[in-house]
C-alpha cells in the first residue's frame, strides 16, 4: 500500500466529495467542511436508500450462501437467489423505518408514505442486481482505500469496486439516485479521475497488488 503520508500533508485530505462541493459552490464547501457552527445535515430519503443499497453491494458476496446456510438463524449468509436477496433488502429497509421513529435525526421524507413506496420498489432493483452480480462474479477488491500526495496536495478516498474484465481494469463507483446525475456530474465530476489516480498510486507502491491486476514494471510510470 502507499507509504505513510508525511505530517505536513495531514491537515487537509482532498476527497472527490470535497472537490465536487468546492467546484459547485465555495459557500457550500465552507458550510459543509469549515463552518464551526454548521447544523446537523438533513437525512434525506435518497441518502438513506443509497446507504442501504451501498451496504448490500459492498457485502454481497459475504452474505451469499446456500439455502441450507441461510436457513440457520445464526448464519451470516442471508440469501441464495434473487428472490431471497430482494426479501432481505426489504427486511433491512423495514428495520430502518422502525428505528427512524425513535431517531434523534429522523429521515426527511419527500412525501407521506414515501418509505413504503421505496420498500415496494426495492425488489425491482434487487432482483436484476442479484443476477448481474452472479453473472459478473466476485470483484478483485471492494472498499479499497487510497491515500497519496501529488503537487503538494493530499488526496484520499475509497473505491467501491475494482475488477478485471476482458483484459481491462474496471474502477467502479455505485450510485443509487437520479437527481444529481446530470450533464455537469457526467462530464465534470472529479471522482473517476481521482479514483484512477488512487489506484495508480497503490500499484506504484505495492508490487504484489499491481501483479494481481496484471500490471508489471509499467506501474513505476504511473506517478
C-alpha positions in Angstrom: 0.0 0.0 0.0 1.1 3.7 -0.4 3.8 4.9 2.1 2.7 6.8 5.2 1.7 10.4 4.4 4.1 13.0 5.8 2.7 15.0 8.7 2.9 18.2 6.7 0.1 16.9 4.4 -2.2 15.6 7.1 -4.3 18.7 7.7 -6.4 18.5 4.6 -7.2 15.4 2.7 -8.9 16.2 -0.6 -11.6 13.6 -1.4 -13.6 13.6 -4.6 -16.6 14.8 -2.5 -14.7 17.7 -1.1 -13.5 18.8 -4.6 -17.0 18.4 -6.0 -18.5 20.6 -3.3 -15.9 23.3 -3.9 -16.4 23.2 -7.7 -20.2 23.7 -7.4 -20.1 26.4 -4.7 -17.4 27.7 -2.4 -20.0 28.8 0.1 -21.4 25.3 0.1 -17.9 23.9 0.8 -17.5 26.3 3.7 -20.8 25.4 5.3 -20.1 21.7 4.9 -16.5 21.4 5.9 -15.4 24.6 7.6 -18.2 26.4 9.5 -17.7 25.7 13.2 -21.4 26.1 13.9 -22.7 24.0 11.0 -26.0 22.4 11.7 -26.7 18.7 11.7 -27.2 17.7 8.0 -30.6 16.5 6.9 -31.0 12.8 6.5 -32.6 12.8 3.0 -34.6 9.7 2.0 -32.4 9.3 -1.1 -29.3 9.1 1.2 -30.9 6.6 3.4 -31.9 4.4 0.5 -28.4 4.9 -1.1 -26.7 3.8 2.2 -28.7 0.6 2.3 -28.0 -0.3 -1.4 -24.3 0.5 -0.9 -24.1 -1.8 2.0 -26.0 -4.6 0.1 -23.5 -4.2 -2.8 -20.4 -4.0 -0.6 -21.2 -7.1 1.4 -23.0 -9.1 -1.4 -20.5 -11.9 -1.6 -20.1 -12.2 2.2 -23.8 -12.8 2.8 -24.4 -15.0 -0.2 -24.9 -18.7 0.7 -26.8 -21.9 0.1 -30.5 -22.4 1.1 -29.2 -24.6 4.0 -26.9 -22.0 5.3 -29.5 -19.2 5.0 -32.0 -21.4 7.0 -29.8 -21.4 10.1 -30.6 -18.5 12.4 -27.0 -18.0 13.5 -25.7 -18.0 9.9 -24.0 -14.9 8.4 -25.4 -16.0 5.0 -28.7 -14.1 4.3 -29.8 -15.1 0.7 -29.2 -17.6 -2.0 -31.2 -16.3 -5.1 -32.7 -13.2 -6.5 -36.0 -13.5 -4.6 -34.3 -14.1 -1.2 -32.0 -11.2 -1.8 -34.9 -8.9 -2.5 -36.7 -10.0 0.7 -33.5 -9.5 2.7 -33.2 -5.9 1.3 -36.9 -5.2 2.2 -36.4 -6.5 5.7 -33.3 -4.3 6.2 -35.3 -1.3 4.9 -38.3 -2.0 7.2 -35.9 -2.1 10.2 -34.6 1.3 9.0 -38.2 2.6 9.0 -38.8 1.3 12.6 -35.6 2.7 14.0 -36.2 6.0 12.3 -39.3 6.6 14.5 -37.1 6.9 17.6 -34.1 8.6 16.0 -32.8 12.0 17.1 -32.1 12.8 13.5 -35.1 11.3 11.6 -35.1 10.8 7.8 -36.6 13.7 5.8 -39.2 12.0 3.6 -40.3 13.9 0.5 -43.9 13.0 0.9 -46.2 10.9 3.2 -45.7 7.2 2.7 -42.5 7.5 0.7 -40.8 5.0 3.0 -43.4 2.3 1.9 -43.1 3.2 -1.8 -39.3 2.6 -1.5 -39.9 -0.7 0.3 -42.1 -1.8 -2.6 -39.7 -0.7 -5.3 -36.6 -2.4 -3.7 -37.4 -5.9 -5.3 -37.4 -4.3 -8.7 -33.9 -3.1 -8.0 -32.5 -6.1 -6.2 -33.7 -9.0 -8.4 -31.8 -7.8 -11.5 -28.9 -6.6 -9.3 -28.5 -10.1 -7.9 -28.4 -11.7 -11.4 -26.0 -9.0 -12.6 -23.5 -9.8 -9.8 -23.8 -13.6 -10.2 -23.1 -13.3 -13.9 -20.1 -11.0 -13.3 -18.6 -12.9 -10.4 -16.7 -11.5 -7.4 -14.5 -8.4 -7.8 -10.8 -8.4 -7.0 -11.2 -5.7 -4.4 -14.1 -3.8 -2.7 -14.0 -0.7 -0.5 -10.3 -0.2 -1.5 -8.7 2.8 0.4 -6.2 5.1 -1.3 -4.1 7.9 0.1 -1.4 9.8 -1.9 0.3 13.1 -2.4 0.9 14.9 -5.7 1.9 18.5 -6.3 2.0 19.2 -2.6 -1.6 18.1 -2.0 -3.0 15.1 -0.3 -5.8 13.1 -1.9 -7.7 10.2 -0.3 -10.8 8.1 -0.8 -12.3 4.7 -1.1 -13.1 2.8 -4.3 -16.3 0.8 -4.2 -15.0 -2.0 -6.5 -12.0 -3.0 -8.7 -12.3 -5.8 -11.1 -10.7 -7.1 -14.3 -12.7 -7.9 -17.4 -11.6 -8.7 -21.0 -8.0 -7.6 -20.1 -9.2 -4.2 -18.8 -9.2 -2.9 -15.2 -12.6 -1.6 -14.1 -12.9 1.0 -11.4 -16.5 1.2 -10.3 -18.5 3.5 -8.0 -22.1 2.7 -7.3 -24.8 5.4 -7.5 -28.4 4.9 -6.4 -30.1 8.2 -7.1 -31.1 10.1 -10.3 -31.4 13.7 -9.1 -27.7 14.5 -9.3 -26.7 12.6 -12.4 -27.0 15.5 -14.9 -24.6 16.7 -17.6 -22.4 18.6 -15.0 -22.0 15.4 -12.9 -21.3 13.3 -16.0 -18.7 15.5 -17.6 -17.0 17.3 -14.7 -17.2 15.1 -11.7 -13.5 14.6 -10.4 -14.3 11.2 -8.8 -13.4 8.9 -11.7 -10.1 10.7 -12.3 -9.1 10.7 -8.7 -10.1 7.1 -8.3 -7.9 6.1 -11.2 -5.0 8.1 -9.8 -5.5 6.5 -6.4 -5.4 3.0 -8.0 -2.2 4.0 -9.8 -0.7 5.2 -6.6 -1.4 1.9 -4.9 0.1 0.0 -7.9 3.2 2.2 -7.7 4.0 1.4 -4.1 2.7 -2.2 -3.9 4.2 -4.6 -6.4 2.1 -7.6 -5.3 -1.1 -5.6 -5.6 -0.1 -4.5 -9.1 0.7 -8.0 -10.1 -2.8 -9.2 -9.0 -4.1 -6.7 -11.6 -1.7 -8.0 -14.3 0.5 -4.9 -14.1 4.2 -5.3 -14.2 7.1 -2.8 -14.3 5.0 -0.1 -16.1 3.5 0.6 -12.6 6.5 2.8 -12.0 5.4 5.2 -14.7 2.0 5.8 -13.1 3.0 8.6 -10.7 
